[in-house]
Structure formats: structure tokens, C-alpha cells
Amino acid sequence: MSISPLTRDNDAAATSTGQPKAVWAVAFASVIAFMGIGLVDPILKPIGEQLNASPSQVSLLFTSYMAVTGIAMLVTGVISSRFGAKKTLLSGLAIIIVFAALAGMSSTIGEIIGFRAGWGLGNALFIATALATIVGAATGGVAKAIILYEAALGIGIATGPLLGGVLGGISWRGPFFGVSVLMAVAFVAIVVLLPELPKPATPTSISAPFKALRHRGLLTVSITALLYNFGFFTLLAYTPFPLDMGTYAIGFIFFGWGVMLAVASVFLAPRLQARFGTLPMMGLSLGLFAADLALMALYAEHKIVLIVGVVVAGLFLGVNNTLITEAVMISAPVERSTASAAYSFVRFAGGAAAPWVAGKLGEHSVSLPFWLGAACTAAGVTVLFLGRGALAHIDDHDPAPHSIEEAQALTVGD
């Protein structure tokens, strides 16, 4: 793998931890960006109660965010390849700063839903470029850069609900303003610490992601992700309603979930992959997640079961997210950034639909959303099994090292 000019220039400026300050600036911004996924969990019920909104209406905060993120992923590669990574990162951060603050100033549920959609656009611009930037600036090779990114992602997912619970205990508006302020800090850090990255020699085509889905391996992984995302976002967006607990309690429960996800992503997944293989572990982790959701459906009236089910799910999701992310990179003979855009577009369709569907079903039956999540996740296992022939080459592939462009496929893997 060739060493980028940014890596060489920053070697001398590495911090005492062995990485350049630019890497830590982008990693910090990544933590804040991924906080946005679970940030609203603890304040879903307070928003519904204070703005007279039903669970399905409140769940649209996730739907608008994920839908716009998925659609925007089709063009982020085009934008980044023409304007450069730094400008794309800063544009994404600026959009998040503005729309998070506007969400905090909203007076209706419709306004928050709309501003969360704008937030999703900024998030897509940022996360589509973040890992590639870290890889370009990091020392020690791509593998270490990926682990650093996964750690930042895990910390963000874990601390999002915690921050949402603490600030939400003051006001439901607090988490939105908190993200806006933290993103402003990250914006300044990237302006000061991150040099310009070289642009790709060939700009990305907007039609490339659609053409990439013709490859059966990539299509298999994408549909699998779409289906298990029904389970993932049912857990994330719906569970706070049957738990019916305060913002602090919800925040700590999902903090535990995020910690388990981070530990599994960084530590468990590589070891299990090395011993049992990528596809078997993906199938097992998704199967266990489906069983977990089924148990939550059976005992939906018992809060202790729901709490344990949420936290344990982090382990299964952490393993799967890391392995499926790597599978995307080598699932089709196309540029990795193109594969990532195609995969993200398909999988976020599940993330967008699930919160609203779960909220609507939950208004009639407390257990039905969990049953649907379990069934969709199990269907994802079936799709993975049926398409295993197109993915048989994955475990024969040496995952390290990759070019900076290839590393873009890991973005939004979780």
C-alpha cells in the first residue's frame, strides 16, 4: 500500500499516543457524529408527551434522519471526489451544527422531524469521508486506523444515549443543543489540525452505486443488512416506549448496549472471525439477535427482560457490524467507495422504515414490533445463507492492507 503525503507529513507531528493530532480531531468528530444515532432515545417519550405526539410520530425522528442519510450516501462520493475530503467533512459538520440547533428550538414534532432530516444530510457527508480521512492521516497502517475508527464509533454510539439522558433530564431540547456545541468544537479542531487530502484522480460517477448492485455478493450483503436493520432500529427506536422509564434510566440502559457493541466490534469480532470465519459468525450473530428479539417479544411486559435484551443485543450487533462491514469491502469487483454507497443506500431503507412501522404496531400491541424485528432479522440470515456462494471468497481474502479509497467502504458500517 502506498503511503499518502498526509501520512508522511504528519508522522513528525504525531502525538505521544503515536497518532497525529489530525487523526484525533477526526476521531473526536466521529464520536460526536455517531452520538446522533442514539442521542434521542432517552427523550422520545418526553418529546411525545410535551408535544402531544404518538409513538409512531416520534419515531419519525429516526425515519427522516436515516432516510435522508441513505439517499445522500449515493452522492457523497461524487461530492468528496470533486471538492476534497476536508471540505466535505467541514460541510457535513456545519450542516449538523445548524440543524441540531434548529431541532432544539423547535415547537412542533413536525419541525423536529424536518430538522432531523437535515441533520441526516450532514451526517452522510461526514461519515462517508471520516474513515478515509483517518486512514490517510494515521500512522501504523490501515488495520490500526480501522480499529481506531471502530472504537470512536462505538464510543459515540454508547455515549449518545448517556448524553441524551443527562441533558434530557434538564430538557428534551438539551441533547440537540449539546450536539450542536460539540460539533462546533470538532469543526474548529478539523479546520486547525487537518491538512488538505489529495483528491481522487478520477471523480466518482453517480450511477456507479446502482450498477454495483448487479453483483450478487454485494446485493446479498445489502439485503441482509436491510432486513436486520428492521431489528436494529426496532430495538433502538421502539424499546424506550414499553420500558416507560425516565430519561436517566433509558440513557444508562442504552449506554450499556453501546458499550457491549463497542467491545464486541473491536475485541470479539476479530477473534471470532479468525477462528470460525466471516460468514458463519455473521449468520450466528444475526441468529442470536433474532432470538433475543423473540424473547423480548415473549416477555414484553417484563421490564427486566427488555433491559437485559437491549444490553445483550449490543454483543451480537457489534460482532455482526464489524464482519459485515469487512464483507462489503470485498463483496464485488468495484471500487470500495462505490460498494459502500450502494450498500448504505439499501441498508438505510430498513433503518428508515423500521422506527415508524414499530411505533405504529406498538400502538396496538406492545410485543408485535419485537416479533417483526425478529422475523426480519431471521429473514436476513436466510438471505445470507442462500447467497453464500457469491460470498465464498471472503474468508480467502487478506483484509490488510487496503488503499485509502478501499477504506471508504467501512464508513457507516455500523
Secondary structure, DSSP 4 states (H G I P E B T S, - for coil): -PPPHHHHHHHTTB-TTSSBHHHHHHHHHHHHHHHHHHTTGGGHHHHHHHTT--HHHHHHHHHHHHHHHHHHHHHHHHHHHHH-HHHHHHHHHHHHHHHHHHHHT--SHHHHHHHHHHHHHHHHHHHHHHHHHHHHH-SS-HHHHHHHHHHHHHHHHHHHHHHHHHHHTT-TTHHHHHHHHHHHHHHHHHHHH-PPPPPPSSPPPTTHHHHHTTSHHHHHHHHHHHHHHHHHHHHHHHTHHHH---HHHHHHHHHHHHHHHHHIIIIIHHHHHHHH-HHHHHHHHHHHHHHHHHHHHHTTT-HHHHHHHHHHHHHHHHHHHHHHHHHHHTSSSS-HHHHHHHHHHHHHHHHHHHHHHHHHHHTT-SSHHHHHHHHHHHHHHHHHHHTGGGGTTGGGS------HHHHGGGTT--
